[in-house]
Amino acid sequence: MANNVYKKIELVGTSPNSFTEATANAISRAAQTIRNMTWFEVVEQRGAIADGEVREYQVTVRVGFRVE
């Protein structure tokens, strides 16, 4: 078994539509510059309100990736 080392980072994804989309947006954007991502965990969900309506969904996620 290999002695892998992993690093965790914290990201905040946003979406005008849903928490799920906000999570996918964070992972998708991170994948453009981070290799070897293997897992994520949702740490926090919140949103922005304007004029009495939900305007934005925000999700804080921790992403783990293997260090090369």
MODELLER restraints for C-alpha pairs under 7 A, 6 or more apart:
rsr = mdl.restraints
at = mdl.atoms
rsr.add(forms.Gaussian(group=physical.xy_distance, feature=features.Distance(at['CA:4:A'], at['CA:66:A']), mean=6.79, stdev=0.5))
rsr.add(forms.Gaussian(group=physical.xy_distance, feature=features.Distance(at['CA:5:A'], at['CA:66:A']), mean=5.85, stdev=0.5))
rsr.add(forms.Gaussian(group=physical.xy_distance, feature=features.Distance(at['CA:5:A'], at['CA:67:A']), mean=5.61, stdev=0.5))
rsr.add(forms.Gaussian(group=physical.xy_distance, feature=features.Distance(at['CA:6:A'], at['CA:64:A']), mean=6.42, stdev=0.5))
rsr.add(forms.Gaussian(group=physical.xy_distance, feature=features.Distance(at['CA:6:A'], at['CA:65:A']), mean=5.41, stdev=0.5))
rsr.add(forms.Gaussian(group=physical.xy_distance, feature=features.Distance(at['CA:6:A'], at['CA:66:A']), mean=4.36, stdev=0.5))
rsr.add(forms.Gaussian(group=physical.xy_distance, feature=features.Distance(at['CA:6:A'], at['CA:67:A']), mean=5.41, stdev=0.5))
rsr.add(forms.Gaussian(group=physical.xy_distance, feature=features.Distance(at['CA:7:A'], at['CA:64:A']), mean=5.60, stdev=0.5))
rsr.add(forms.Gaussian(group=physical.xy_distance, feature=features.Distance(at['CA:7:A'], at['CA:65:A']), mean=5.53, stdev=0.5))
rsr.add(forms.Gaussian(group=physical.xy_distance, feature=features.Distance(at['CA:7:A'], at['CA:66:A']), mean=6.42, stdev=0.5))
rsr.add(forms.Gaussian(group=physical.xy_distance, feature=features.Distance(at['CA:7:A'], at['CA:67:A']), mean=6.55, stdev=0.5))
rsr.add(forms.Gaussian(group=physical.xy_distance, feature=features.Distance(at['CA:8:A'], at['CA:62:A']), mean=6.32, stdev=0.5))
rsr.add(forms.Gaussian(group=physical.xy_distance, feature=features.Distance(at['CA:8:A'], at['CA:63:A']), mean=5.48, stdev=0.5))
rsr.add(forms.Gaussian(group=physical.xy_distance, feature=features.Distance(at['CA:8:A'], at['CA:64:A']), mean=4.46, stdev=0.5))
rsr.add(forms.Gaussian(group=physical.xy_distance, feature=features.Distance(at['CA:8:A'], at['CA:65:A']), mean=6.61, stdev=0.5))
rsr.add(forms.Gaussian(group=physical.xy_distance, feature=features.Distance(at['CA:9:A'], at['CA:62:A']), mean=5.51, stdev=0.5))
rsr.add(forms.Gaussian(group=physical.xy_distance, feature=features.Distance(at['CA:9:A'], at['CA:63:A']), mean=5.40, stdev=0.5))
rsr.add(forms.Gaussian(group=physical.xy_distance, feature=features.Distance(at['CA:9:A'], at['CA:64:A']), mean=6.63, stdev=0.5))
rsr.add(forms.Gaussian(group=physical.xy_distance, feature=features.Distance(at['CA:10:A'], at['CA:60:A']), mean=6.86, stdev=0.5))
rsr.add(forms.Gaussian(group=physical.xy_distance, feature=features.Distance(at['CA:10:A'], at['CA:61:A']), mean=5.68, stdev=0.5))
rsr.add(forms.Gaussian(group=physical.xy_distance, feature=features.Distance(at['CA:10:A'], at['CA:62:A']), mean=4.40, stdev=0.5))
rsr.add(forms.Gaussian(group=physical.xy_distance, feature=features.Distance(at['CA:10:A'], at['CA:63:A']), mean=6.31, stdev=0.5))
rsr.add(forms.Gaussian(group=physical.xy_distance, feature=features.Distance(at['CA:11:A'], at['CA:26:A']), mean=6.55, stdev=0.5))
rsr.add(forms.Gaussian(group=physical.xy_distance, feature=features.Distance(at['CA:11:A'], at['CA:60:A']), mean=5.61, stdev=0.5))
rsr.add(forms.Gaussian(group=physical.xy_distance, feature=features.Distance(at['CA:11:A'], at['CA:61:A']), mean=5.34, stdev=0.5))
rsr.add(forms.Gaussian(group=physical.xy_distance, feature=features.Distance(at['CA:11:A'], at['CA:62:A']), mean=6.32, stdev=0.5))
rsr.add(forms.Gaussian(group=physical.xy_distance, feature=features.Distance(at['CA:12:A'], at['CA:26:A']), mean=6.40, stdev=0.5))
rsr.add(forms.Gaussian(group=physical.xy_distance, feature=features.Distance(at['CA:12:A'], at['CA:58:A']), mean=6.62, stdev=0.5))
rsr.add(forms.Gaussian(group=physical.xy_distance, feature=features.Distance(at['CA:12:A'], at['CA:59:A']), mean=5.46, stdev=0.5))
rsr.add(forms.Gaussian(group=physical.xy_distance, feature=features.Distance(at['CA:12:A'], at['CA:60:A']), mean=4.36, stdev=0.5))
rsr.add(forms.Gaussian(group=physical.xy_distance, feature=features.Distance(at['CA:12:A'], at['CA:61:A']), mean=6.29, stdev=0.5))
rsr.add(forms.Gaussian(group=physical.xy_distance, feature=features.Distance(at['CA:13:A'], at['CA:22:A']), mean=4.74, stdev=0.5))
rsr.add(forms.Gaussian(group=physical.xy_distance, feature=features.Distance(at['CA:13:A'], at['CA:23:A']), mean=5.65, stdev=0.5))
rsr.add(forms.Gaussian(group=physical.xy_distance, feature=features.Distance(at['CA:13:A'], at['CA:25:A']), mean=5.79, stdev=0.5))
rsr.add(forms.Gaussian(group=physical.xy_distance, feature=features.Distance(at['CA:13:A'], at['CA:26:A']), mean=4.33, stdev=0.5))
rsr.add(forms.Gaussian(group=physical.xy_distance, feature=features.Distance(at['CA:13:A'], at['CA:58:A']), mean=5.73, stdev=0.5))
rsr.add(forms.Gaussian(group=physical.xy_distance, feature=features.Distance(at['CA:13:A'], at['CA:59:A']), mean=5.31, stdev=0.5))
rsr.add(forms.Gaussian(group=physical.xy_distance, feature=features.Distance(at['CA:13:A'], at['CA:60:A']), mean=6.50, stdev=0.5))
rsr.add(forms.Gaussian(group=physical.xy_distance, feature=features.Distance(at['CA:14:A'], at['CA:22:A']), mean=4.37, stdev=0.5))
rsr.add(forms.Gaussian(group=physical.xy_distance, feature=features.Distance(at['CA:14:A'], at['CA:25:A']), mean=6.91, stdev=0.5))
rsr.add(forms.Gaussian(group=physical.xy_distance, feature=features.Distance(at['CA:14:A'], at['CA:56:A']), mean=6.66, stdev=0.5))
rsr.add(forms.Gaussian(group=physical.xy_distance, feature=features.Distance(at['CA:14:A'], at['CA:57:A']), mean=5.55, stdev=0.5))
rsr.add(forms.Gaussian(group=physical.xy_distance, feature=features.Distance(at['CA:14:A'], at['CA:58:A']), mean=4.55, stdev=0.5))
rsr.add(forms.Gaussian(group=physical.xy_distance, feature=features.Distance(at['CA:14:A'], at['CA:59:A']), mean=6.49, stdev=0.5))
rsr.add(forms.Gaussian(group=physical.xy_distance, feature=features.Distance(at['CA:15:A'], at['CA:21:A']), mean=6.01, stdev=0.5))
rsr.add(forms.Gaussian(group=physical.xy_distance, feature=features.Distance(at['CA:15:A'], at['CA:22:A']), mean=4.65, stdev=0.5))
rsr.add(forms.Gaussian(group=physical.xy_distance, feature=features.Distance(at['CA:15:A'], at['CA:56:A']), mean=5.66, stdev=0.5))
rsr.add(forms.Gaussian(group=physical.xy_distance, feature=features.Distance(at['CA:15:A'], at['CA:57:A']), mean=5.25, stdev=0.5))
rsr.add(forms.Gaussian(group=physical.xy_distance, feature=features.Distance(at['CA:15:A'], at['CA:58:A']), mean=6.72, stdev=0.5))
rsr.add(forms.Gaussian(group=physical.xy_distance, feature=features.Distance(at['CA:16:A'], at['CA:55:A']), mean=5.97, stdev=0.5))
rsr.add(forms.Gaussian(group=physical.xy_distance, feature=features.Distance(at['CA:16:A'], at['CA:56:A']), mean=4.48, stdev=0.5))
rsr.add(forms.Gaussian(group=physical.xy_distance, feature=features.Distance(at['CA:16:A'], at['CA:57:A']), mean=5.99, stdev=0.5))
rsr.add(forms.Gaussian(group=physical.xy_distance, feature=features.Distance(at['CA:17:A'], at['CA:57:A']), mean=6.89, stdev=0.5))
rsr.add(forms.Gaussian(group=physical.xy_distance, feature=features.Distance(at['CA:18:A'], at['CA:57:A']), mean=5.78, stdev=0.5))
rsr.add(forms.Gaussian(group=physical.xy_distance, feature=features.Distance(at['CA:19:A'], at['CA:57:A']), mean=5.55, stdev=0.5))
rsr.add(forms.Gaussian(group=physical.xy_distance, feature=features.Distance(at['CA:19:A'], at['CA:58:A']), mean=6.55, stdev=0.5))
rsr.add(forms.Gaussian(group=physical.xy_distance, feature=features.Distance(at['CA:19:A'], at['CA:59:A']), mean=6.33, stdev=0.5))
rsr.add(forms.Gaussian(group=physical.xy_distance, feature=features.Distance(at['CA:22:A'], at['CA:57:A']), mean=6.50, stdev=0.5))
rsr.add(forms.Gaussian(group=physical.xy_distance, feature=features.Distance(at['CA:22:A'], at['CA:58:A']), mean=6.15, stdev=0.5))
rsr.add(forms.Gaussian(group=physical.xy_distance, feature=features.Distance(at['CA:22:A'], at['CA:59:A']), mean=6.05, stdev=0.5))
rsr.add(forms.Gaussian(group=physical.xy_distance, feature=features.Distance(at['CA:23:A'], at['CA:59:A']), mean=6.07, stdev=0.5))
rsr.add(forms.Gaussian(group=physical.xy_distance, feature=features.Distance(at['CA:36:A'], at['CA:65:A']), mean=5.16, stdev=0.5))
rsr.add(forms.Gaussian(group=physical.xy_distance, feature=features.Distance(at['CA:36:A'], at['CA:66:A']), mean=5.39, stdev=0.5))
rsr.add(forms.Gaussian(group=physical.xy_distance, feature=features.Distance(at['CA:37:A'], at['CA:63:A']), mean=6.98, stdev=0.5))
rsr.add(forms.Gaussian(group=physical.xy_distance, feature=features.Distance(at['CA:37:A'], at['CA:64:A']), mean=5.76, stdev=0.5))
rsr.add(forms.Gaussian(group=physical.xy_distance, feature=features.Distance(at['CA:37:A'], at['CA:65:A']), mean=3.99, stdev=0.5))
rsr.add(forms.Gaussian(group=physical.xy_distance, feature=features.Distance(at['CA:37:A'], at['CA:66:A']), mean=6.58, stdev=0.5))
rsr.add(forms.Gaussian(group=physical.xy_distance, feature=features.Distance(at['CA:38:A'], at['CA:64:A']), mean=5.92, stdev=0.5))
rsr.add(forms.Gaussian(group=physical.xy_distance, feature=features.Distance(at['CA:38:A'], at['CA:65:A']), mean=5.45, stdev=0.5))
rsr.add(forms.Gaussian(group=physical.xy_distance, feature=features.Distance(at['CA:39:A'], at['CA:63:A']), mean=5.88, stdev=0.5))
rsr.add(forms.Gaussian(group=physical.xy_distance, feature=features.Distance(at['CA:39:A'], at['CA:64:A']), mean=5.33, stdev=0.5))
rsr.add(forms.Gaussian(group=physical.xy_distance, feature=features.Distance(at['CA:40:A'], at['CA:61:A']), mean=6.43, stdev=0.5))
rsr.add(forms.Gaussian(group=physical.xy_distance, feature=features.Distance(at['CA:40:A'], at['CA:62:A']), mean=5.41, stdev=0.5))
rsr.add(forms.Gaussian(group=physical.xy_distance, feature=features.Distance(at['CA:40:A'], at['CA:63:A']), mean=4.34, stdev=0.5))
rsr.add(forms.Gaussian(group=physical.xy_distance, feature=features.Distance(at['CA:40:A'], at['CA:64:A']), mean=6.13, stdev=0.5))
rsr.add(forms.Gaussian(group=physical.xy_distance, feature=features.Distance(at['CA:41:A'], at['CA:61:A']), mean=5.49, stdev=0.5))
rsr.add(forms.Gaussian(group=physical.xy_distance, feature=features.Distance(at['CA:41:A'], at['CA:62:A']), mean=5.30, stdev=0.5))
rsr.add(forms.Gaussian(group=physical.xy_distance, feature=features.Distance(at['CA:41:A'], at['CA:63:A']), mean=6.70, stdev=0.5))
rsr.add(forms.Gaussian(group=physical.xy_distance, feature=features.Distance(at['CA:42:A'], at['CA:60:A']), mean=6.07, stdev=0.5))
rsr.add(forms.Gaussian(group=physical.xy_distance, feature=features.Distance(at['CA:42:A'], at['CA:61:A']), mean=4.47, stdev=0.5))
rsr.add(forms.Gaussian(group=physical.xy_distance, feature=features.Distance(at['CA:42:A'], at['CA:62:A']), mean=6.56, stdev=0.5))
rsr.add(forms.Gaussian(group=physical.xy_distance, feature=features.Distance(at['CA:43:A'], at['CA:60:A']), mean=5.45, stdev=0.5))
rsr.add(forms.Gaussian(group=physical.xy_distance, feature=features.Distance(at['CA:43:A'], at['CA:61:A']), mean=5.39, stdev=0.5))
rsr.add(forms.Gaussian(group=physical.xy_distance, feature=features.Distance(at['CA:43:A'], at['CA:62:A']), mean=6.83, stdev=0.5))
rsr.add(forms.Gaussian(group=physical.xy_distance, feature=features.Distance(at['CA:44:A'], at['CA:59:A']), mean=5.76, stdev=0.5))
rsr.add(forms.Gaussian(group=physical.xy_distance, feature=features.Distance(at['CA:44:A'], at['CA:60:A']), mean=5.03, stdev=0.5))
rsr.add(forms.Gaussian(group=physical.xy_distance, feature=features.Distance(at['CA:45:A'], at['CA:58:A']), mean=5.87, stdev=0.5))
rsr.add(forms.Gaussian(group=physical.xy_distance, feature=features.Distance(at['CA:45:A'], at['CA:59:A']), mean=4.62, stdev=0.5))
rsr.add(forms.Gaussian(group=physical.xy_distance, feature=features.Distance(at['CA:45:A'], at['CA:60:A']), mean=6.45, stdev=0.5))
rsr.add(forms.Gaussian(group=physical.xy_distance, feature=features.Distance(at['CA:46:A'], at['CA:57:A']), mean=6.24, stdev=0.5))
rsr.add(forms.Gaussian(group=physical.xy_distance, feature=features.Distance(at['CA:46:A'], at['CA:58:A']), mean=5.20, stdev=0.5))
rsr.add(forms.Gaussian(group=physical.xy_distance, feature=features.Distance(at['CA:46:A'], at['CA:59:A']), mean=6.42, stdev=0.5))
rsr.add(forms.Gaussian(group=physical.xy_distance, feature=features.Distance(at['CA:47:A'], at['CA:54:A']), mean=6.94, stdev=0.5))
rsr.add(forms.Gaussian(group=physical.xy_distance, feature=features.Distance(at['CA:47:A'], at['CA:56:A']), mean=5.39, stdev=0.5))
rsr.add(forms.Gaussian(group=physical.xy_distance, feature=features.Distance(at['CA:47:A'], at['CA:57:A']), mean=4.40, stdev=0.5))
rsr.add(forms.Gaussian(group=physical.xy_distance, feature=features.Distance(at['CA:47:A'], at['CA:58:A']), mean=5.23, stdev=0.5))
rsr.add(forms.Gaussian(group=physical.xy_distance, feature=features.Distance(at['CA:48:A'], at['CA:54:A']), mean=6.00, stdev=0.5))
rsr.add(forms.Gaussian(group=physical.xy_distance, feature=features.Distance(at['CA:48:A'], at['CA:55:A']), mean=5.51, stdev=0.5))
rsr.add(forms.Gaussian(group=physical.xy_distance, feature=features.Distance(at['CA:48:A'], at['CA:56:A']), mean=5.02, stdev=0.5))
rsr.add(forms.Gaussian(group=physical.xy_distance, feature=features.Distance(at['CA:48:A'], at['CA:57:A']), mean=6.59, stdev=0.5))
rsr.add(forms.Gaussian(group=physical.xy_distance, feature=features.Distance(at['CA:49:A'], at['CA:55:A']), mean=5.35, stdev=0.5))
